[in-house]
Amino acid sequence: MNKLRMRWINSQMALLRKIDSLAMALGRAPRSAAHLATGLRGEREALFELRKMGYTVVARRWKNSKLRGDVDLIGWEGNCLCFIEVKTRAERGLVPAMFAVDADKRQMLHKMARAYLRNFPEKCRRDIPVRFDVVSVYLQRSGTEFEVLKGAFGWA
């Protein structure tokens, strides 16, 4: 990735962090449960990390009115359409965050992916390679760490 694009992504990330800090200082930060705020922060951090890795993110927190749940991020890596689940933790534990993607979550992501793919013409839909990725985000005091598991699970 070229240096100009990397600078642009880093400046966007820094600006959003400053806006968040200012909102907190002014008492205008959105009020939500701590675990929900942690999850949202992790999703945003993952968005920028994936962009640095070359993904083109096209949707964030995508929902379908007929289905329960959402897809954290949807993006393209090359010609592959990726449905990305983000798992965020405040600290590293014994069990990696990505292990929180259980069978029910995978089934929900499969349904959501099928619904998303119905937006494409049928002829194109069959030719789009699809992948399910999981990103673990650790918001540690020493800095944010990421683990990206590409192709974490398949359709089966």
Steps between C-alpha positions, in 0.01 A plus 500: 500500500638839414606747768239763406212254545645383834532861620140569398370197693710589806381863493135389482552267794677770704223751427228260615692429819530874570130553435420217743729653764340840456150354527601323822652818644185698420276227638340440162617148432218257420384311806501124471602198700877466537516174304306655210731803493803267502353302209433811294850631562645164397296498178629845410860405579458184289358705213813712480733202546330312218523806276874512571517133398343585163135412561236726349229515766156558347268451798513531876243344734294380201148387585209339321149584612392136470785349701628527855854631548752694298829458320770711663689577178468403136786564265690393195851364507592484137212321326386322819197626693571469873245489780691602809413436863688713751556383857640756740652454843645755740792267577638174369375194686579132489247442221537707180204729428429328168384188685187695596371443144293192576273286279200731552701806397636319192147397400377858540792629289421244228139621485608862492754429224234329287269799550779743405589299191137518382574868425721387210365376166464120507757448224762700693406349836623154401840633394580705811747325729386540861701469819419529870772673703527559873696790647600494866568844642677546832475852642793475739662781693820446301312545172248330277586155365328311221475139387337446161388149415417492131262224398422424865211277391322405180143448387474149646 
